[in-house]
């Protein structure tokens, strides 16, 4: 959570001019590895209580790995079809690429994570869900944005600082709510907060398209 907050603030500072350069990308990557190193050195405590898996267990679970690969490929193909179709429809109605990225592309690319999180919740593997959410967001901020800058991405139209500030604030609010949810042990309060968070996301998506209620 600490790494994600710092990376989010750094991304906002880098994108204040509406663009991302090669130097910005290098700075972001270096910052990412420094934060990971500091976290590993001063915060993370390696646990020795996890069950080790021997080679015989891996051989007997070959079918599980095959199902894993098949499921991953199926999700990737389905997501690709959804994204391509959604983007074509959105562009037909004159929706900007930035809004498409914040809504249709973001939702479509998160479908595999949503599917794995739902299944993990059914099996009571909450720690996997938390790690998946934090890890994917850190990767998107630190690596995906950096790669775009390293390829000398030039935006045809710089981002507006007001839009960027709105989105960063939304991210920070979401992270705070997420932290409260995972640290709270009151079942009813967690359900209420999850419902409010879902409503906040819905209102955010509606605001992107300028729909008045």
N, C-alpha and C positions, 0 to 999 in steps of 0.2 A: 504493500500500500504506500509506504514511504517513497519507494522508487517511482511508482506511478504518479504520485503527486508532483514530485520534483521534475520528472520528465514532462508532465503536462504544462507546468509553468514555463519550462524552458522552451517548449514548442511554441507557446504563445509569444514569448519574447522574440523568438526567431522569425515568426510569421507576422510580426507587427507591420512590416512593410508590404505584406500581401504576397510575397514570393519566398522561395527557398533556393539558396545558392549552394554551390559545392562546398564552400567554407562552412556554411550553416550545417550541412549534412555531416561533415567531418567533426565539427564541434559536438553535434548531437550524439554521434557514435562514440566518441571519446568519453563524453559525459556518462553515457549509458554503462560503459565498461568500468569506469571509475566508481559509479554508484553500486554496481554489482559486486565489485571487489570490496568496497567498504562494508556492504551488507554482509558479505561472506565472512569478513574478518571480525567485525564487531557485533553483529546481531545474530546471524544464523548459527544455530547449534545443531551439529550433525547428530542425528539419533542413531543409536545402534540397536534399537528394539524392533526394527523391521525384519520381517521374515525373509530369509534368503531363499532364492529359487535355484535348484540344481538343474543340471543338464537333462536329467531324465524327465523332470516336470515340463521342461520346454518341448521335448520331443513328443510327450503325450498331449501337449496342447497345440500341436501343429494345426489342427483344425480350427482352433480359436484364432490363431494368427491369420489363417486363410480367410476366415469370416471378417476379420478386422480390415484386411486389405480390400476385400470385395465391398464391404460397407463404405469404406472411405472413397473408393472409386465411384460408387453409385451416388454418394452425396455430392462429390465434385461435379459429376455430369449433370445432376439435377440442378445444382446451384448455378452452373454455367447457363443452362437453358433458361432458368428463371431470370437471371440478370440480363441476358441479351434481349429477351422479350420485353422485360420491364423498361429497359433503357430506350428501346425503339418506340414504345408507347409514350413514354415521358417526353421524348424529344419531339414527337408528333404534336404534342400539346404545348410546346414551347417552354418547357421547364428547364432551368439552368443546370449545367453540369454539377455545380456545387451542391444544389439542392438534391439532385439525383444521387450524388455521393453520400449525402447526409441521411437520406431516406431509403430509396430503393436498393442501391448498391450495398449500403451498410446492413440492411435487414437481410438481403439475399445472401451475402457472404457470411452472415452469422447463423444461418440456418443449420449448418453442421454442428456448431457449438450449442445451439438451442436443443437439437436432437440429443446430443450426448449428455447435456445437462439434465434434461427431463428424465432420461434413462438412469442417470446417476442418482437423481433425487428419488426415483422409485426404489433404487437399491440402497438408499441411505448413505451413499458415498458423497457426503456434503463437502469434504475436503477436496475432492477432485473438482467439484464445481467451482469452488473458490479459486483454486490454482489455475483452472482453465480460464476464468474471467480475467484475473489479474495478469496472467502470462500473455494472453492474446492481446490485451490492450497495451501492455508494455512493448510487445513486439511490434505492434502497429505504429505506435508513436516513435519508437527509437530506430527501428530498422526499415519499415516500409517507407516512411517519410524521408529517411536519409537516402535510401536507394533512389527515390525520385529526384532528389537534389543532386546526387552523384551523376545521374544521367543528364544533368544540365537542363532540368525541366524548366521551361519558361511558360508561365501562365499567360494566356492571351489577354486576361484581364485580372489585375491584382485583386486579392480578396479585400473586402471592406473590414476595417478594424472593428466596427460595431457587430458585424456578423461573427467574426472570430471570437470576440469577447463574450458574446451570447453563448456560443457553443462551448467555450472553455468553462464558463460559469456552470453550464448544464452538466458538464463532465465532473466538475468538482462537487456539485450538489449530489450527483449520483454516487460518487465515491464515498461521501460522508454517510449517505443513507445505507449504502452497501456495508460500510464498516459497522454501523449501528446494528444492522440486521445480523451479521455474523457474530457479533459480540453479545447480542441480547439473548437471554434465555427464556423470555416470556413469549409463549406460543402465540397468544392473541395479539400482542403488540407487534410481533414480527409480521403476522398476517396483514394487519392494518397498514403497516409501513410498506410492505410489498405492494399492496393494492394502490396506495398513494403514489408509489414510484411508477407503477404501470400507468396510472392516470396522468402523471407528469410527463411521461414519455409520449403518450398519446397527444396531449396538448402541444408538446414541442413539435411533433410531426405535423400537426394541423397548422401551427404557426408558420412553418417553413413554406407552406403552399399558400399562405395568406388567406386562409379560409376563416370567415367570421361566423361565430355561432350566435 
